């Protein structure tokens, strides 16, 4: 068979996709607004287009409908999409891994049960981006959170702290 690897898009390419989609949909958008959406699109055109439509809805309700950088930023914060493109399910995944399971390793079935989400959703939709961005590692013993995951959540990795008796 043919072996193919999926690659994430660069932000500049996603910005062009957002601008083109906005033109097709008749959405007024500034280049800076398209860039803000592109940065949070996880390297995926489908997500960029979904976020564009959600930001457009926000713009229609809150302003004159023109999407600029500040409006896109406010809309994405309201939609709980952070500056790294993580959404609530991603943050739940990382929070449960770091706080309930001490950063891992923890099995996917255990994570799935703890989060209340299908195993396939986590494996296919959540983990690829988290792995690619360096938030988690997939090991033979299970998934483990990286220092970046702890940092992103505003936590300190307990594995990196020295206690009084283990100097």
N, C-alpha and C positions, 0 to 999 in steps of 0.2 A: 504494500500500500504506500501511499504518499504520506510522508511525515511533514507536518507543517507546524510552525510555532507562531502563536499569536503574540504580536508586539503591541505595546501601548503606543498611542499617537503622541507626538510632541505637542506642547502647548500652542505653539504658533500655528500648527496645522489644524488643531481643534478650534482655534480662534477663527480661522478661515471658514471652517465648517459651520460655526455658529453664525458668522456674518452671512454666509450663503443661505442657510436655513431661515434666518430672519428675513432675508430678502424674499424668499419663496413664500413665507407665511405672512408677509406684509407687516412685519414688526419693525418699528423704528429702534435702532440700536446704535450706540456709539462704539468705536473701536475699543475703548477702554472697558465698556460694559461687556463686550464679547470676550475680552481677555480675562476678566474676572470670572466669567462662567467657564471658560476653557480651563483655567487653573484648577478648578474644583471638579472637573469632569472625569477624573480617574483615568485619563488617557483613552477614553472610550467615546466615540461619536454618538452612540445611542444615549449615553448618559448626558452628554453635552446638549443634545436636542431636547431631552426630557427637562433638564434644568432651564433651558431657554424658554420652554412653554410655561413652566412654573413661575419664572421671573417675569415673563410677560403678564401673567395673571396678576401678580403682585403690582406691577407697574400700572396696569389698567385700573386697579382699585385705589392705589395710593397717590398716583401722579397723573401727568398728562399722557402717559403711555410710552414715553421715550426711555429706553434703558441706557443709563450711563453707569460708570463704575460704582459710585456711591450707592445708587439704587440697587444694582446687582448685588453688592456686598450686603446691604440690609436685607434684601430678599433671601439670600442664601443663608444668612444667620437665622432669620425667621424660620426657614425650612430646615434648620439644624444641619446644614452642610458646612463643615469647618474648612479652614484654609488649606488643609491637605486633601479635601474631598471626602473625608470620612463622614458617614451618616450615622444615625442613632444605632442601627444594628451593628455597625463596625465598632462603635464605642462600647456598646453593651458586650460584644465579644471580648474586646480587650479588657474591659473592667472586670468581667467575671473571671477571665483567665488570671488577671493580676491579683485580684482581691480574694476570690473564693479558692483559687487553686495555686496561690503563691507563685504565679508566673509559669507554672507547668514544670515538667511536661504533663499534659492532660490529653486524654483521648478525644477524638472528634465526637463520638457518641455521647460522652459525658458532657462535653460543651453544648451539644445540641439539646440535650435534656435540660441543662441548667438555663439555657437561653430561651428555650421553648420554640426553637426553630428547626426546620427539617435539616437533616444532615446534608442532603444534596444542595440546599440553598447555601449553607455555610461553605461547603467544599467548592462549589462552582461560582458563587457570586461574591462571597466575602473574602475568603482566604487568598485567592490569587493576587489581589491588589495589596493586601496586608503583607504578604510574603515579598512581593516585588518591591514594595516601599521600605521593607526592613523592619516592620512592626512585630512580625512573628517568624519563627522558624518551625519547619516541619521536620521532626526527627523520628527515628524508628520507635521511640518510646511515647511519642505524642507531640502535641503542639506546645511551643514555649514562647513566652513573651520576651522581647528584646529590651534593651535599655531605652531604645527609642519609644517603645510602647509606654513604658513607665513615664518617660519624660513628657510625651504627648498628653497623657492623662494628668500631669502635674503631680506624679507620685515619685517616690524614691524606690529603686529596686533594692529590696532587702538583701539580696545576694551581694550587693556592693557596699553594704554598711558593715563596719567593724564594731563588734560589741566590746565591752570592757574586758572580757576574759579571753577573747580570740584576737589578740593584736598581732 
